[in-house]
Amino acid sequence: MATSGSTDFNLNARDLCTYALKVLRVIPAGQTASSEDMADSIEGLNLMLKSWQLTMPNLWRQTEGSLTLTSATASYSLPLAYRLISARFRQSGRDIPMALLTREEYFELPLKTSTGIPTQYYFDPQLAGGTIYTWPVLATAAGETIEYTYQRRYEDVDDEDNDLDIPHEYLMAVGWNLAETLLETFGKDNATAQRVMMQALRHRNDLKAADREDVVRFMPAARR
């Protein structure tokens, strides 16, 4: 028999919550979840994915952004950025890497409106959205930009028909870890808890092992 030729298998929020509830044996195979159980599962799913922003590198969430500089302006809003990874000053098609400042280093600068080529930046991730501060500032802007790499936030699951903001390879791990998240909600026995926690950890470790950039190092040959 020929293979399907397709690679688009996916589960939406309802499907994945149903999978987690089956893992917990809250509902048997072939049954659908009650509206209350589904609402609890969607809540747990959103909470879990938000918490993963703290611990997961999530290379697929790394996104490129660009902001156009204006004259004598030191700060710019970056509402979609959860974490800023790097920044480059671009002028006439040429990029100059910028150095990251800590909060203390930036606010201790004696004159934040010093003019010149921006070579340093500080990113302030506040609740209402992030702000990037550049230093020095351009006296007169003429189309220069800051090109930046940032880690965007997970999109919310607002409805059980929503697709999840994850790669398809995350489906199994998200399903088992959602089941782990829901253990307290559904008061499962210790044997079930141990089974679910063990599988959730295994899949979470698989994600962490795969979710990193390849590193190539060149070592000098030993002298003979």
Protein Blocks (a to p, Z undefined) as FASTA:
>chain_A
ZZehiakbccdfklmmmmmmmmnomacghiacdfklmmmmmmmmmmmmmmmmmmmnolml
pccddddddehiabdcdfkbmbdfbdcddeehiacddddddfklmmmpmblmbgcddfbd
cddddfkbpcdddddddfbaghiacdddddddddddfbfkbccdbdfklmmmmmmmmmmm
mmmmnopafklmmmmmmmmmmmmmmmmmmmccddddddddddZZ
